[in-house]
Structures are given as structure tokens and as C-alpha cells.
Amino acid sequence: MASYHFTITVQGSHETVAKKTKEALADHGFGIVSEIDMSAVIAEKLGVQQDPYLILGACNPGFAQMVVAREPSVGVLLPCNVVVRSAGDDRVTVDFMDPAVIIDLVGEDEIVDLAHEVRTRLEMTRDTIAAA
């Protein structure tokens, strides 16, 4: 089974890496359409404290429009989620959903090609974070 994500772990505080991640996503054409602070949700709903865990819903509007125009139901697979989570010892892991693997479920060559382009941009985002 192909991995459904790719990842990078960097030194820094959760807040700093989250900010750099958002900036790098913007630099590569992604907007943030949702932001979920899972650690806050878990604390509020369950009373359990956990390390910082942030889910960013990243969307490139141009690619999203092309994919939705081709296959309207594909919205159930959008946006591309990016997770920023504590890895301990002043390290933070950033996980990127692999849109090429996920969108392969649709089975349309044109959509798969677009997903590979989105993956390339997310990999560029990962590389920008690594270089920061």
C-alpha cells in the first residue's frame, strides 16, 4: 500500500513552525480554508491535555476548481490537509496528505495528473520549510 502522506520534522517551536508552514503554503499557491486546533478541541470536549496538534486545510483554488468541474463529488476528498504537530524536544513534525494517492481513488487520468501537480507544490512547500 502506498503511503497516504509525506512528512518532515524540524527544530523549532510549534507556533514558529505553524507560521512558517502557512507562509510556505501561501508561497506555493495554497490558501488556508480551515484551521483546526485539535489539542484545544480534545481539551474542551474530553478534558484531556495533549501536545499541540494543528490541522490546516490547504487549498489551491485554481486546481480545486478544475477538479470539481471535472468530478463534482471529489469535494469529499478536499482540501489537502497539512498537520503541524509536536514531536518533542523542541521539534515539530509537518505531515502532508498525498493528494496523488487520495485522488487516485477517483480513477480519472486528468484528475490524477492535477493531483500530481498539487503534490509537487506540497513537496516544494515541505522543502521550503526544511530550508527555513
N, C-alpha and C positions, 0 to 999 in steps of 0.2 A: 504494500500500500504506500502510495506517495505521501510525503508529509504534507499536512494542510497549512503549514506556516513556516516562516523562517525568522531568525532571531539574531539579536546582538546584545551583549552585555557590556556596559561601560561604567567607568568610575564617575561618581557624582551623586548629588542629592536627587531625590525623586522629583522635586519641584523644578530643578535646573534641567534635568533630562526631559521632563514633560514639556517644558518650554522649548527646548531645542528640537524636540520631536515635532511639535506643532509648526515651528518655523521651517524645518526641513520639509515637512509635508507641503506647506504653502509654496516653498521654493520650487517644488516639483509638480505644481498644478492641483493640489488637493485642498479642499476646504474641510473644515470640521463641521459635520451636520449633527453630531450628537456627542455628548461627553458624559460618561457615567463614572462617578466615583464609587466603585464597588465597595471599598472599605467603609465609606460613610453609609451606604445602603445596608450593608451587613450589620454595622453597629446600630443603626436605627431600627432595623426590623428584627434583628436577633439578639442584640445586646452583646455581640462578640466583636472584640477588637482584633484587627489584623493589620499587617503591613500595608502600605499604600498600594493600591491596585486601581488603575485608571483605564477605562476603555474609551478610545477615541473612534468615532465613526467617520472615516475619511472618505471623501467623495471627490472625484474629478468630474465636474458637471458635463463636460463635453463627451467623455466616454460613457457616462451613465445615460445620457440622453440617447446616444447611438444604440446602446444595448437594449434599453427599454423600448425604443422604437421598433427594434427587430423582434424582441420577445418580451411582451408586456409583463408577464408573470415573473420575470427574472428579478424583479424588485425584492422578492423574498430572500435573495442572496446578497443584497446591497445594504449598507455601504461596506467598504473594506474596513474591517476592524483592526485597530492597532492597539496593543495593550502595553502600558508602561507600568512595570511592577518592581517592587523592591526585591533585590537579590541578596541583601545583607551586606555587611561590611562596606558601606558607602558605595555599593554597586547597584545598578539598575538594569533590568532586562527590558528590552523593547521587542515585542513579538508582533510580526506582521502576518495577517491572513494571506494565504497564497491564492489570489483570485484565479490563476490559471487552473489550479486543481479544483477549486469550488465550481467555477463556471463550466468546467468540463462536464459536469452533470447535465448541462443543458444539451450538449451534443451538437451544436451548430458551429460549423467551422468559422464563420465570420465573427461570431461572438467569442469563440476561443482565441482567435487572433487578437481581438481587442483586449482580452484578459491578459494575454502575454505582454502586451504593451503596458498595461497597468502594472503588472508585476515588475517589469523593467523599471518603471518610475518609482515603485516602492523600494526596489533594491537600491536605486540611486539615493533615495531618502535614507535608507539604512547606512549607506556609505558616507553620506553627509554627517550623520550623527556620529559615526565612528571617527571621522576626521576632526570633529569639533572638540 
